[in-house]
């Protein structure tokens, strides 16, 4: 059964344009190269007057989600990319929800 991952990141003040450019130009292409399916991306202004980046990724099942996470978030990602990510988004405000599709 397909799983959709809904991810929400609070962007640091003044960093929205930089974050969106980096996601579009580098991070999303990298994740797609690892086989991840990006369904959609959004930005919304929260009640706290902060910008939030929201995106949806789809996986065939939990096993494929776990495999792709392991392949994507490797040593290179942890040492080179992760520190740069947290220069632009608030680490303590990341939300990840797994959505299971319903046939209604």
Biopython code that builds the backbone (N, CA, C, O; Angstrom):
import numpy as np
from Bio.PDB.StructureBuilder import StructureBuilder

atoms = [
    (1, "UNK", "N", (0.845, -1.178, 0.000)),
    (1, "UNK", "CA", (0.000, 0.000, 0.000)),
    (1, "UNK", "C", (0.890, 1.241, 0.000)),
    (1, "UNK", "O", (1.834, 1.342, 0.785)),
    (2, "UNK", "N", (0.581, 2.175, -0.881)),
    (2, "UNK", "CA", (1.367, 3.412, -0.986)),
    (2, "UNK", "C", (1.288, 4.216, 0.304)),
    (2, "UNK", "O", (0.263, 4.253, 0.985)),
    (3, "UNK", "N", (2.412, 4.858, 0.613)),
    (3, "UNK", "CA", (2.510, 5.737, 1.781)),
    (3, "UNK", "C", (2.928, 7.113, 1.286)),
    (3, "UNK", "O", (3.837, 7.240, 0.466)),
    (4, "UNK", "N", (2.262, 8.131, 1.787)),
    (4, "UNK", "CA", (2.657, 9.511, 1.492)),
    (4, "UNK", "C", (3.233, 10.102, 2.765)),
    (4, "UNK", "O", (2.641, 10.012, 3.840)),
    (5, "UNK", "N", (4.375, 10.693, 2.620)),
    (5, "UNK", "CA", (5.050, 11.360, 3.725)),
    (5, "UNK", "C", (4.783, 12.858, 3.581)),
    (5, "UNK", "O", (5.153, 13.466, 2.577)),
    (6, "UNK", "N", (4.148, 13.441, 4.575)),
    (6, "UNK", "CA", (3.909, 14.883, 4.609)),
    (6, "UNK", "C", (4.967, 15.475, 5.525)),
    (6, "UNK", "O", (5.027, 15.141, 6.708)),
    (7, "UNK", "N", (5.791, 16.343, 4.986)),
    (7, "UNK", "CA", (6.885, 16.945, 5.747)),
    (7, "UNK", "C", (6.674, 18.451, 5.817)),
    (7, "UNK", "O", (6.329, 19.081, 4.817)),
    (8, "UNK", "N", (6.880, 19.025, 6.995)),
    (8, "UNK", "CA", (6.722, 20.470, 7.180)),
    (8, "UNK", "C", (7.936, 21.001, 7.926)),
    (8, "UNK", "O", (8.307, 20.494, 8.984)),
    (9, "UNK", "N", (8.551, 22.037, 7.351)),
    (9, "UNK", "CA", (9.729, 22.657, 7.937)),
    (9, "UNK", "C", (9.464, 24.142, 8.155)),
    (9, "UNK", "O", (8.939, 24.816, 7.269)),
    (10, "UNK", "N", (9.822, 24.647, 9.316)),
    (10, "UNK", "CA", (9.756, 26.092, 9.552)),
    (10, "UNK", "C", (11.070, 26.692, 9.061)),
    (10, "UNK", "O", (12.155, 26.309, 9.499)),
    (11, "UNK", "N", (10.941, 27.635, 8.149)),
    (11, "UNK", "CA", (12.108, 28.273, 7.553)),
    (11, "UNK", "C", (12.563, 29.416, 8.458)),
    (11, "UNK", "O", (11.745, 30.168, 8.986)),
    (12, "UNK", "N", (13.860, 29.531, 8.624)),
    (12, "UNK", "CA", (14.392, 30.627, 9.440)),
    (12, "UNK", "C", (14.067, 31.968, 8.791)),
    (12, "UNK", "O", (13.988, 32.087, 7.568)),
    (13, "UNK", "N", (13.882, 32.962, 9.636)),
    (13, "UNK", "CA", (13.527, 34.297, 9.154)),
    (13, "UNK", "C", (14.554, 34.797, 8.152)),
    (13, "UNK", "O", (15.763, 34.720, 8.372)),
    (14, "UNK", "N", (14.037, 35.312, 7.046)),
    (14, "UNK", "CA", (14.893, 35.877, 6.013)),
    (14, "UNK", "C", (15.562, 34.858, 5.110)),
    (14, "UNK", "O", (16.360, 35.237, 4.253)),
    (15, "UNK", "N", (15.261, 33.571, 5.276)),
    (15, "UNK", "CA", (15.933, 32.523, 4.519)),
    (15, "UNK", "C", (15.026, 31.822, 3.503)),
    (15, "UNK", "O", (15.448, 30.857, 2.866)),
    (16, "UNK", "N", (13.787, 32.294, 3.346)),
    (16, "UNK", "CA", (12.834, 31.583, 2.486)),
    (16, "UNK", "C", (13.322, 31.462, 1.052)),
    (16, "UNK", "O", (13.318, 30.363, 0.496)),
    (17, "UNK", "N", (13.736, 32.546, 0.447)),
    (17, "UNK", "CA", (14.170, 32.499, -0.952)),
    (17, "UNK", "C", (15.374, 31.574, -1.121)),
    (17, "UNK", "O", (15.428, 30.792, -2.070)),
    (18, "UNK", "N", (16.328, 31.661, -0.217)),
    (18, "UNK", "CA", (17.518, 30.807, -0.273)),
    (18, "UNK", "C", (17.120, 29.334, -0.145)),
    (18, "UNK", "O", (17.616, 28.486, -0.888)),
    (19, "UNK", "N", (16.224, 29.035, 0.801)),
    (19, "UNK", "CA", (15.774, 27.653, 1.005)),
    (19, "UNK", "C", (15.077, 27.121, -0.247)),
    (19, "UNK", "O", (15.382, 26.021, -0.706)),
    (20, "UNK", "N", (14.145, 27.896, -0.798)),
    (20, "UNK", "CA", (13.389, 27.445, -1.965)),
    (20, "UNK", "C", (14.298, 27.225, -3.170)),
    (20, "UNK", "O", (14.129, 26.251, -3.904)),
    (21, "UNK", "N", (15.254, 28.117, -3.376)),
    (21, "UNK", "CA", (16.189, 27.944, -4.487)),
    (21, "UNK", "C", (17.025, 26.683, -4.320)),
    (21, "UNK", "O", (17.224, 25.935, -5.278)),
    (22, "UNK", "N", (17.510, 26.447, -3.117)),
    (22, "UNK", "CA", (18.339, 25.267, -2.867)),
    (22, "UNK", "C", (17.526, 23.987, -3.026)),
    (22, "UNK", "O", (18.005, 23.011, -3.604)),
    (23, "UNK", "N", (16.298, 23.990, -2.512)),
    (23, "UNK", "CA", (15.434, 22.813, -2.680)),
    (23, "UNK", "C", (15.215, 22.540, -4.162)),
    (23, "UNK", "O", (15.383, 21.409, -4.618)),
    (24, "UNK", "N", (14.841, 23.567, -4.913)),
    (24, "UNK", "CA", (14.544, 23.403, -6.343)),
    (24, "UNK", "C", (15.773, 22.957, -7.136)),
    (24, "UNK", "O", (15.685, 22.067, -7.981)),
    (25, "UNK", "N", (16.917, 23.582, -6.858)),
    (25, "UNK", "CA", (18.104, 23.371, -7.682)),
    (25, "UNK", "C", (18.946, 22.166, -7.285)),
    (25, "UNK", "O", (19.608, 21.573, -8.137)),
    (26, "UNK", "N", (18.935, 21.788, -5.999)),
    (26, "UNK", "CA", (19.841, 20.734, -5.546)),
    (26, "UNK", "C", (19.167, 19.600, -4.778)),
    (26, "UNK", "O", (19.325, 18.429, -5.125)),
    (27, "UNK", "N", (18.422, 19.947, -3.746)),
    (27, "UNK", "CA", (17.921, 18.896, -2.858)),
    (27, "UNK", "C", (16.865, 18.008, -3.506)),
    (27, "UNK", "O", (16.941, 16.783, -3.405)),
    (28, "UNK", "N", (15.888, 18.606, -4.165)),
    (28, "UNK", "CA", (14.865, 17.785, -4.814)),
    (28, "UNK", "C", (15.438, 16.955, -5.965)),
    (28, "UNK", "O", (15.098, 15.777, -6.074)),
    (29, "UNK", "N", (16.291, 17.513, -6.828)),
    (29, "UNK", "CA", (16.896, 16.660, -7.863)),
    (29, "UNK", "C", (17.703, 15.501, -7.271)),
    (29, "UNK", "O", (17.668, 14.393, -7.805)),
    (30, "UNK", "N", (18.420, 15.739, -6.190)),
    (30, "UNK", "CA", (19.172, 14.664, -5.541)),
    (30, "UNK", "C", (18.224, 13.575, -5.046)),
    (30, "UNK", "O", (18.464, 12.389, -5.270)),
    (31, "UNK", "N", (17.153, 13.979, -4.376)),
    (31, "UNK", "CA", (16.227, 12.980, -3.852)),
    (31, "UNK", "C", (15.537, 12.213, -4.975)),
    (31, "UNK", "O", (15.329, 11.004, -4.870)),
    (32, "UNK", "N", (15.183, 12.910, -6.040)),
    (32, "UNK", "CA", (14.584, 12.211, -7.191)),
    (32, "UNK", "C", (15.583, 11.219, -7.798)),
    (32, "UNK", "O", (15.188, 10.143, -8.248)),
    (33, "UNK", "N", (16.864, 11.573, -7.811)),
    (33, "UNK", "CA", (17.876, 10.665, -8.363)),
    (33, "UNK", "C", (17.993, 9.385, -7.546)),
    (33, "UNK", "O", (18.478, 8.369, -8.042)),
    (34, "UNK", "N", (17.549, 9.436, -6.295)),
    (34, "UNK", "CA", (17.561, 8.261, -5.428)),
    (34, "UNK", "C", (16.262, 7.470, -5.534)),
    (34, "UNK", "O", (16.086, 6.469, -4.839)),
    (35, "UNK", "N", (15.347, 7.915, -6.404)),
    (35, "UNK", "CA", (14.105, 7.195, -6.624)),
    (35, "UNK", "C", (12.906, 7.729, -5.869)),
    (35, "UNK", "O", (11.817, 7.164, -5.967)),
    (36, "UNK", "N", (13.078, 8.804, -5.118)),
    (36, "UNK", "CA", (11.949, 9.357, -4.374)),
    (36, "UNK", "C", (10.989, 10.064, -5.325)),
    (36, "UNK", "O", (11.404, 10.739, -6.268)),
    (37, "UNK", "N", (9.708, 9.893, -5.056)),
    (37, "UNK", "CA", (8.669, 10.551, -5.835)),
    (37, "UNK", "C", (8.179, 11.749, -5.030)),
    (37, "UNK", "O", (7.605, 11.594, -3.952)),
    (38, "UNK", "N", (8.411, 12.933, -5.561)),
    (38, "UNK", "CA", (7.963, 14.168, -4.912)),
    (38, "UNK", "C", (6.614, 14.521, -5.540)),
    (38, "UNK", "O", (6.540, 14.850, -6.724)),
    (39, "UNK", "N", (5.559, 14.449, -4.743)),
    (39, "UNK", "CA", (4.223, 14.725, -5.266)),
    (39, "UNK", "C", (3.965, 16.217, -5.426)),
    (39, "UNK", "O", (3.417, 16.651, -6.439)),
    (40, "UNK", "N", (4.354, 16.990, -4.437)),
    (40, "UNK", "CA", (4.086, 18.423, -4.505)),
    (40, "UNK", "C", (4.845, 19.158, -3.413)),
    (40, "UNK", "O", (5.292, 18.557, -2.436)),
    (41, "UNK", "N", (4.986, 20.469, -3.592)),
    (41, "UNK", "CA", (5.654, 21.333, -2.616)),
    (41, "UNK", "C", (4.813, 22.584, -2.417)),
    (41, "UNK", "O", (4.130, 23.038, -3.335)),
    (42, "UNK", "N", (4.865, 23.139, -1.208)),
    (42, "UNK", "CA", (4.061, 24.306, -0.857)),
    (42, "UNK", "C", (4.835, 25.183, 0.118)),
    (42, "UNK", "O", (5.762, 24.725, 0.786)),
    (43, "UNK", "N", (4.443, 26.443, 0.188)),
    (43, "UNK", "CA", (4.894, 27.345, 1.240)),
    (43, "UNK", "C", (3.642, 27.961, 1.833)),
    (43, "UNK", "O", (2.725, 28.345, 1.107)),
    (44, "UNK", "N", (3.605, 28.055, 3.156)),
    (44, "UNK", "CA", (2.503, 28.767, 3.789)),
    (44, "UNK", "C", (3.035, 29.618, 4.927)),
    (44, "UNK", "O", (4.065, 29.311, 5.527)),
    (45, "UNK", "N", (2.318, 30.684, 5.209)),
    (45, "UNK", "CA", (2.657, 31.583, 6.307)),
    (45, "UNK", "C", (1.867, 31.123, 7.521)),
    (45, "UNK", "O", (0.637, 31.091, 7.488)),
    (46, "UNK", "N", (2.565, 30.768, 8.590)),
    (46, "UNK", "CA", (1.925, 30.298, 9.805)),
    (46, "UNK", "C", (1.355, 31.430, 10.637)),
    (46, "UNK", "O", (1.610, 32.605, 10.372)),
    (47, "UNK", "N", (0.577, 31.060, 11.648)),
    (47, "UNK", "CA", (-0.001, 32.064, 12.555)),
    (47, "UNK", "C", (1.089, 32.800, 13.329)),
    (47, "UNK", "O", (0.847, 33.866, 13.894)),
    (48, "UNK", "N", (2.295, 32.219, 13.351)),
    (48, "UNK", "CA", (3.438, 32.857, 14.001)),
    (48, "UNK", "C", (4.174, 33.826, 13.067)),
    (48, "UNK", "O", (5.239, 34.344, 13.402)),
    (49, "UNK", "N", (3.570, 34.060, 11.871)),
    (49, "UNK", "CA", (4.149, 34.962, 10.860)),
    (49, "UNK", "C", (5.464, 34.435, 10.282)),
    (49, "UNK", "O", (6.275, 35.207, 9.770)),
    (50, "UNK", "N", (5.667, 33.135, 10.366)),
    (50, "UNK", "CA", (6.862, 32.493, 9.805)),
    (50, "UNK", "C", (6.471, 31.716, 8.556)),
    (50, "UNK", "O", (5.324, 31.289, 8.426)),
    (51, "UNK", "N", (7.408, 31.531, 7.641)),
    (51, "UNK", "CA", (7.175, 30.731, 6.443)),
    (51, "UNK", "C", (7.482, 29.269, 6.747)),
    (51, "UNK", "O", (8.442, 28.942, 7.444)),
    (52, "UNK", "N", (6.638, 28.407, 6.203)),
    (52, "UNK", "CA", (6.788, 26.963, 6.351)),
    (52, "UNK", "C", (6.842, 26.335, 4.963)),
    (52, "UNK", "O", (6.075, 26.693, 4.069)),
    (53, "UNK", "N", (7.760, 25.396, 4.807)),
    (53, "UNK", "CA", (7.861, 24.616, 3.573)),
    (53, "UNK", "C", (7.192, 23.283, 3.837)),
    (53, "UNK", "O", (7.536, 22.582, 4.789)),
    (54, "UNK", "N", (6.242, 22.938, 2.996)),
    (54, "UNK", "CA", (5.502, 21.680, 3.144)),
    (54, "UNK", "C", (5.654, 20.905, 1.845)),
    (54, "UNK", "O", (5.506, 21.455, 0.754)),
    (55, "UNK", "N", (5.953, 19.615, 1.981)),
    (55, "UNK", "CA", (6.085, 18.801, 0.782)),
    (55, "UNK", "C", (5.591, 17.396, 1.023)),
    (55, "UNK", "O", (5.531, 16.914, 2.154)),
    (56, "UNK", "N", (5.239, 16.749, -0.081)),
    (56, "UNK", "CA", (4.697, 15.397, -0.040)),
    (56, "UNK", "C", (5.575, 14.481, -0.876)),
    (56, "UNK", "O", (5.903, 14.780, -2.024)),
    (57, "UNK", "N", (5.950, 13.350, -0.268)),
    (57, "UNK", "CA", (6.712, 12.326, -0.987)),
    (57, "UNK", "C", (5.917, 11.022, -0.919)),
    (57, "UNK", "O", (5.292, 10.719, 0.097)),
    (58, "UNK", "N", (5.947, 10.262, -2.001)),
    (58, "UNK", "CA", (5.190, 9.011, -2.054)),
    (58, "UNK", "C", (6.138, 7.819, -2.178)),
    (58, "UNK", "O", (7.131, 7.864, -2.904)),
    (59, "UNK", "N", (5.807, 6.761, -1.456)),
    (59, "UNK", "CA", (6.581, 5.518, -1.465)),
    (59, "UNK", "C", (5.637, 4.352, -1.703)),
    (59, "UNK", "O", (4.463, 4.411, -1.340)),
    (60, "UNK", "N", (6.150, 3.297, -2.310)),
    (60, "UNK", "CA", (5.318, 2.118, -2.586)),
    (60, "UNK", "C", (4.814, 1.466, -1.311)),
    (60, "UNK", "O", (3.679, 0.992, -1.252)),
    (61, "UNK", "N", (5.663, 1.444, -0.289)),
    (61, "UNK", "CA", (5.299, 0.832, 0.987)),
    (61, "UNK", "C", (6.344, 1.237, 2.027)),
    (61, "UNK", "O", (7.298, 1.946, 1.706)),
    (62, "UNK", "N", (6.168, 0.793, 3.262)),
    (62, "UNK", "CA", (7.092, 1.186, 4.337)),
    (62, "UNK", "C", (8.497, 0.648, 4.099)),
    (62, "UNK", "O", (9.478, 1.322, 4.412)),
    (63, "UNK", "N", (8.602, -0.539, 3.556)),
    (63, "UNK", "CA", (9.931, -1.106, 3.294)),
    (63, "UNK", "C", (10.703, -0.252, 2.278)),
    (63, "UNK", "O", (11.893, 0.007, 2.460)),
    (64, "UNK", "N", (10.027, 0.181, 1.220)),
    (64, "UNK", "CA", (10.721, 1.016, 0.231)),
    (64, "UNK", "C", (11.039, 2.391, 0.810)),
    (64, "UNK", "O", (12.069, 2.977, 0.477)),
    (65, "UNK", "N", (10.177, 2.906, 1.661)),
    (65, "UNK", "CA", (10.456, 4.188, 2.321)),
    (65, "UNK", "C", (11.720, 4.084, 3.167)),
    (65, "UNK", "O", (12.589, 4.954, 3.101)),
    (66, "UNK", "N", (11.820, 3.034, 3.949)),
    (66, "UNK", "CA", (12.997, 2.840, 4.799)),
    (66, "UNK", "C", (14.267, 2.659, 3.960)),
    (66, "UNK", "O", (15.319, 3.203, 4.298)),
    (67, "UNK", "N", (14.169, 1.898, 2.877)),
    (67, "UNK", "CA", (15.326, 1.671, 2.010)),
    (67, "UNK", "C", (15.793, 2.980, 1.368)),
    (67, "UNK", "O", (16.990, 3.266, 1.339)),
    (68, "UNK", "N", (14.856, 3.768, 0.860)),
    (68, "UNK", "CA", (15.236, 5.031, 0.216)),
    (68, "UNK", "C", (15.797, 6.032, 1.218)),
    (68, "UNK", "O", (16.715, 6.788, 0.896)),
    (69, "UNK", "N", (15.252, 6.041, 2.425)),
    (69, "UNK", "CA", (15.809, 6.922, 3.461)),
    (69, "UNK", "C", (17.262, 6.553, 3.733)),
    (69, "UNK", "O", (18.127, 7.424, 3.823)),
    (70, "UNK", "N", (17.522, 5.259, 3.862)),
    (70, "UNK", "CA", (18.886, 4.800, 4.153)),
    (70, "UNK", "C", (19.849, 5.166, 3.019)),
    (70, "UNK", "O", (20.975, 5.597, 3.267)),
    (71, "UNK", "N", (19.398, 4.992, 1.775)),
    (71, "UNK", "CA", (20.247, 5.304, 0.623)),
    (71, "UNK", "C", (20.448, 6.812, 0.445)),
    (71, "UNK", "O", (21.514, 7.249, 0.012)),
    (72, "UNK", "N", (19.438, 7.595, 0.775)),
    (72, "UNK", "CA", (19.497, 9.037, 0.562)),
    (72, "UNK", "C", (20.262, 9.744, 1.667)),
    (72, "UNK", "O", (21.120, 10.585, 1.397)),
    (73, "UNK", "N", (19.954, 9.408, 2.901)),
    (73, "UNK", "CA", (20.554, 10.096, 4.051)),
    (73, "UNK", "C", (21.787, 9.321, 4.514)),
    (73, "UNK", "O", (21.842, 8.810, 5.632)),
    (74, "UNK", "N", (22.760, 9.250, 3.627)),
    (74, "UNK", "CA", (23.998, 8.510, 3.851)),
    (74, "UNK", "C", (25.034, 9.393, 4.562)),
    (74, "UNK", "O", (24.725, 10.507, 4.983)),
    (75, "UNK", "N", (26.257, 8.884, 4.687)),
    (75, "UNK", "CA", (27.311, 9.638, 5.382)),
    (75, "UNK", "C", (27.566, 10.997, 4.727)),
    (75, "UNK", "O", (27.747, 12.001, 5.416)),
    (76, "UNK", "N", (27.578, 11.020, 3.394)),
    (76, "UNK", "CA", (27.774, 12.283, 2.685)),
    (76, "UNK", "C", (26.695, 13.282, 3.078)),
    (76, "UNK", "O", (26.999, 14.438, 3.372)),
    (77, "UNK", "N", (25.434, 12.847, 3.087)),
    (77, "UNK", "CA", (24.327, 13.732, 3.453)),
    (77, "UNK", "C", (24.515, 14.263, 4.874)),
    (77, "UNK", "O", (24.384, 15.462, 5.119)),
    (78, "UNK", "N", (24.823, 13.363, 5.800)),
    (78, "UNK", "CA", (24.949, 13.752, 7.210)),
    (78, "UNK", "C", (26.089, 14.741, 7.410)),
    (78, "UNK", "O", (25.949, 15.701, 8.169)),
    (79, "UNK", "N", (27.214, 14.519, 6.741)),
    (79, "UNK", "CA", (28.369, 15.390, 6.976)),
    (79, "UNK", "C", (28.359, 16.669, 6.131)),
    (79, "UNK", "O", (28.827, 17.711, 6.591)),
    (80, "UNK", "N", (27.833, 16.604, 4.906)),
    (80, "UNK", "CA", (27.923, 17.744, 3.990)),
    (80, "UNK", "C", (26.628, 18.547, 3.866)),
    (80, "UNK", "O", (26.671, 19.775, 3.803)),
    (81, "UNK", "N", (25.508, 17.887, 3.831)),
    (81, "UNK", "CA", (24.244, 18.562, 3.527)),
    (81, "UNK", "C", (23.465, 18.931, 4.785)),
    (81, "UNK", "O", (22.963, 20.048, 4.900)),
    (82, "UNK", "N", (23.365, 18.010, 5.713)),
    (82, "UNK", "CA", (22.555, 18.247, 6.923)),
    (82, "UNK", "C", (22.929, 19.544, 7.654)),
    (82, "UNK", "O", (22.033, 20.299, 8.030)),
    (83, "UNK", "N", (24.211, 19.825, 7.867)),
    (83, "UNK", "CA", (24.551, 21.096, 8.534)),
    (83, "UNK", "C", (24.051, 22.316, 7.768)),
    (83, "UNK", "O", (23.622, 23.296, 8.378)),
    (84, "UNK", "N", (24.101, 22.265, 6.441)),
    (84, "UNK", "CA", (23.613, 23.383, 5.623)),
    (84, "UNK", "C", (22.099, 23.512, 5.715)),
    (84, "UNK", "O", (21.564, 24.621, 5.706)),
    (85, "UNK", "N", (21.402, 22.366, 5.805)),
    (85, "UNK", "CA", (19.941, 22.385, 5.945)),
    (85, "UNK", "C", (19.553, 23.198, 7.174)),
    (85, "UNK", "O", (18.656, 24.039, 7.119)),
    (86, "UNK", "N", (20.245, 22.933, 8.293)),
    (86, "UNK", "CA", (19.856, 23.575, 9.545)),
    (86, "UNK", "C", (20.365, 25.008, 9.682)),
    (86, "UNK", "O", (20.126, 25.652, 10.704)),
    (87, "UNK", "N", (21.060, 25.510, 8.672)),
    (87, "UNK", "CA", (21.332, 26.945, 8.590)),
    (87, "UNK", "C", (20.094, 27.679, 8.057)),
    (87, "UNK", "O", (19.956, 28.890, 8.233)),
    (88, "UNK", "N", (19.197, 26.929, 7.404)),
    (88, "UNK", "CA", (18.049, 27.543, 6.728)),
    (88, "UNK", "C", (16.699, 27.200, 7.348)),
    (88, "UNK", "O", (15.752, 27.976, 7.225)),
    (89, "UNK", "N", (16.597, 26.052, 8.010)),
    (89, "UNK", "CA", (15.331, 25.681, 8.657)),
    (89, "UNK", "C", (15.588, 25.378, 10.128)),
    (89, "UNK", "O", (16.710, 25.071, 10.532)),
    (90, "UNK", "N", (14.519, 25.472, 10.921)),
    (90, "UNK", "CA", (14.623, 25.215, 12.359)),
    (90, "UNK", "C", (14.511, 23.717, 12.630)),
    (90, "UNK", "O", (13.468, 23.105, 12.400)),
    (91, "UNK", "N", (15.601, 23.142, 13.121)),
    (91, "UNK", "CA", (15.651, 21.702, 13.361)),
    (91, "UNK", "C", (14.560, 21.242, 14.318)),
    (91, "UNK", "O", (13.998, 20.161, 14.138)),
    (92, "UNK", "N", (14.253, 22.045, 15.330)),
    (92, "UNK", "CA", (13.278, 21.634, 16.343)),
    (92, "UNK", "C", (11.834, 21.804, 15.890)),
    (92, "UNK", "O", (10.915, 21.497, 16.649)),
    (93, "UNK", "N", (11.615, 22.283, 14.676)),
    (93, "UNK", "CA", (10.250, 22.504, 14.191)),
    (93, "UNK", "C", (9.901, 21.617, 12.993)),
    (93, "UNK", "O", (8.953, 21.909, 12.265)),
    (94, "UNK", "N", (10.651, 20.551, 12.785)),
    (94, "UNK", "CA", (10.370, 19.635, 11.679)),
    (94, "UNK", "C", (9.232, 18.710, 12.092)),
    (94, "UNK", "O", (9.243, 18.135, 13.180)),
    (95, "UNK", "N", (8.248, 18.577, 11.203)),
    (95, "UNK", "CA", (7.143, 17.644, 11.434)),
    (95, "UNK", "C", (7.069, 16.694, 10.246)),
    (95, "UNK", "O", (7.119, 17.115, 9.091)),
    (96, "UNK", "N", (6.948, 15.407, 10.548)),
    (96, "UNK", "CA", (6.790, 14.391, 9.513)),
    (96, "UNK", "C", (5.587, 13.545, 9.884)),
    (96, "UNK", "O", (5.494, 13.017, 10.992)),
    (97, "UNK", "N", (4.660, 13.425, 8.928)),
    (97, "UNK", "CA", (3.473, 12.602, 9.145)),
    (97, "UNK", "C", (3.378, 11.597, 8.004)),
    (97, "UNK", "O", (3.612, 11.936, 6.844)),
    (98, "UNK", "N", (3.033, 10.353, 8.345)),
    (98, "UNK", "CA", (2.811, 9.338, 7.323)),
    (98, "UNK", "C", (1.321, 9.244, 7.071)),
    (98, "UNK", "O", (0.527, 9.063, 7.994)),
    (99, "UNK", "N", (0.954, 9.372, 5.805)),
    (99, "UNK", "CA", (-0.443, 9.338, 5.406)),
    (99, "UNK", "C", (-0.700, 8.058, 4.630)),
    (99, "UNK", "O", (0.037, 7.742, 3.696)),
    (100, "UNK", "N", (-1.726, 7.324, 5.000)),
    (100, "UNK", "CA", (-2.115, 6.111, 4.293)),
    (100, "UNK", "C", (-3.338, 6.418, 3.437)),
    (100, "UNK", "O", (-4.351, 6.912, 3.932)),
    (101, "UNK", "N", (-3.229, 6.123, 2.169)),
    (101, "UNK", "CA", (-4.286, 6.404, 1.214)),
    (101, "UNK", "C", (-5.524, 5.559, 1.523)),
    (101, "UNK", "O", (-5.426, 4.380, 1.863)),
    (102, "UNK", "N", (-6.665, 6.185, 1.398)),
    (102, "UNK", "CA", (-7.940, 5.492, 1.592)),
    (102, "UNK", "C", (-8.662, 5.392, 0.265)),
    (102, "UNK", "O", (-8.673, 6.340, -0.519)),
    (103, "UNK", "N", (-9.258, 4.258, 0.019)),
    (103, "UNK", "CA", (-10.124, 4.098, -1.162)),
    (103, "UNK", "C", (-11.540, 4.359, -0.713)),
    (103, "UNK", "O", (-12.175, 3.497, -0.104)),
    (104, "UNK", "N", (-12.038, 5.543, -1.009)),
    (104, "UNK", "CA", (-13.387, 5.905, -0.545)),
    (104, "UNK", "C", (-14.276, 6.234, -1.734)),
    (104, "UNK", "O", (-15.449, 6.563, -1.555)),
]
sb = StructureBuilder()
sb.init_structure("model")
sb.init_model(0)
sb.init_chain("A")
sb.init_seg("    ")
for serial, (resi, resn, name, xyz) in enumerate(atoms, 1):
    if name == "N":
        sb.init_residue(resn, " ", resi, " ")
    sb.init_atom(name, np.array(xyz, "f"), 0.0, 1.0, " ", f" {name:<3s}", serial, name[0])
structure = sb.get_structure()
